[in-house]
Amino acid sequence: MFIGLLLGGIGLPWLLVAVASLGNTLGAVLNWWLGRELERFSGRRWFPVSPAALDKARGWYQRWGRWTLLLSWMPVIGDPLTLVAGVMRERLWIFLALVGFSKTCRFAALAYITLYWA
């Protein structure tokens, strides 16, 4: 849809980038929130991750994990990364900064490639 609108000359490119980035980032915030809510079930017998494994993952995430959010723009792996950030209790403002930056860069690059190379 985004590329189609650009190619069709419908709307200002900067506005299309802004709206697509905002919508995509808000979708990632929903994943983040779902991840935060999911963790409250960690004590349940059916929960697939043991408390020890969750503690280990939390330590790894505190060291390296937040920077993986710069890959949240990627198909297939982006949504799970944003969900894990919620489980790992990433602060919302850091989450928004990293995810918003990466998704805006993706749409800006797509717009540039579409408008100047197509």
C-alpha positions as CSV (number, residue, x, y, z in Angstrom):
1,M,0.0,0.0,0.0
2,F,2.8,2.4,1.0
3,I,4.7,1.9,-2.2
4,G,1.5,2.0,-4.3
5,L,0.6,5.4,-2.8
6,L,4.1,6.7,-3.5
7,L,4.1,5.5,-7.1
8,G,0.6,6.8,-7.6
9,G,1.6,10.3,-6.4
10,I,-1.1,10.1,-3.8
11,G,-0.1,12.2,-0.8
12,L,3.0,13.9,0.3
13,P,5.9,11.5,0.6
14,W,7.0,12.9,4.0
15,L,3.4,12.6,5.3
16,L,3.2,9.0,4.0
17,V,6.4,8.1,5.8
18,A,5.2,9.8,9.0
19,V,1.8,8.0,9.0
20,A,3.2,4.6,8.1
21,S,5.9,4.9,10.7
22,L,3.5,6.0,13.4
23,G,1.0,3.2,12.6
24,N,3.8,0.6,12.5
25,T,5.3,1.9,15.8
26,L,1.9,1.8,17.5
27,G,1.4,-1.8,16.4
28,A,4.8,-2.6,18.0
29,V,3.6,-0.9,21.2
30,L,0.7,-3.3,21.3
31,N,3.2,-6.2,21.1
32,W,5.2,-4.6,23.9
33,W,2.1,-4.4,26.1
34,L,1.1,-8.0,25.3
35,G,4.6,-9.1,26.3
36,R,4.3,-7.2,29.6
37,E,0.9,-8.9,30.3
38,L,2.2,-12.3,29.3
39,E,4.9,-12.3,32.0
40,R,2.3,-12.4,34.7
41,F,1.5,-16.0,33.8
42,S,5.1,-17.0,34.3
43,G,4.4,-18.9,37.5
44,R,1.8,-21.1,35.9
45,R,2.6,-24.8,35.2
46,W,1.7,-24.5,31.5
47,F,4.0,-21.5,30.9
48,P,6.6,-22.6,28.4
49,V,9.6,-20.9,30.1
50,S,11.0,-21.8,33.5
51,P,11.7,-19.0,36.1
52,A,15.5,-19.7,35.8
53,A,15.4,-19.4,32.1
54,L,13.4,-16.2,32.4
55,D,15.9,-14.8,34.8
56,K,18.8,-15.7,32.5
57,A,17.0,-14.1,29.5
58,R,16.3,-11.0,31.6
59,G,20.1,-10.7,32.3
60,W,21.0,-11.2,28.6
61,Y,18.3,-8.6,27.6
62,Q,19.6,-6.0,30.0
63,R,23.0,-6.3,28.4
64,W,22.3,-6.7,24.7
65,G,18.6,-7.0,24.1
66,R,17.4,-3.4,23.8
67,W,19.7,-2.9,20.8
68,T,18.0,-5.7,19.0
69,L,15.0,-3.5,18.8
70,L,16.8,-1.7,16.0
71,L,15.9,-4.8,14.0
72,S,12.2,-4.4,14.7
73,W,11.6,-3.2,11.2
74,M,12.5,-6.6,9.7
75,P,9.7,-8.9,8.6
76,V,9.3,-12.2,10.6
77,I,11.7,-11.3,13.5
78,G,10.5,-7.7,14.2
79,D,7.2,-8.6,16.0
80,P,8.7,-11.3,18.3
81,L,11.5,-8.8,19.2
82,T,8.9,-6.2,20.3
83,L,7.0,-8.9,22.3
84,V,10.1,-10.0,24.1
85,A,10.9,-6.4,25.0
86,G,7.6,-6.3,26.8
87,V,8.3,-9.5,28.6
88,M,11.7,-8.2,29.6
89,R,10.1,-5.0,31.0
90,E,11.9,-2.6,28.6
91,R,11.0,1.0,29.5
92,L,8.5,2.4,27.1
93,W,10.4,5.6,26.2
94,I,13.5,3.5,25.3
95,F,11.3,1.1,23.3
96,L,9.6,4.0,21.5
97,A,12.9,5.6,20.6
98,L,14.5,2.5,19.2
99,V,11.5,1.1,17.5
100,G,10.3,4.4,16.2
101,F,13.7,5.2,14.8
102,S,14.1,1.9,13.0
103,K,10.6,1.9,11.5
104,T,10.9,5.5,10.3
105,C,14.3,4.7,8.7
106,R,12.7,1.7,6.9
107,F,9.9,3.8,5.5
108,A,12.2,6.7,4.6
109,A,14.5,4.3,2.7
110,L,11.5,2.7,0.9
111,A,10.3,6.1,-0.1
112,Y,13.7,7.2,-1.3
113,I,14.2,4.0,-3.3
114,T,10.7,4.1,-4.7
115,L,10.8,7.8,-5.7
116,Y,14.3,8.1,-7.0
117,W,15.3,4.7,-8.3
118,A,12.0,3.4,-9.7
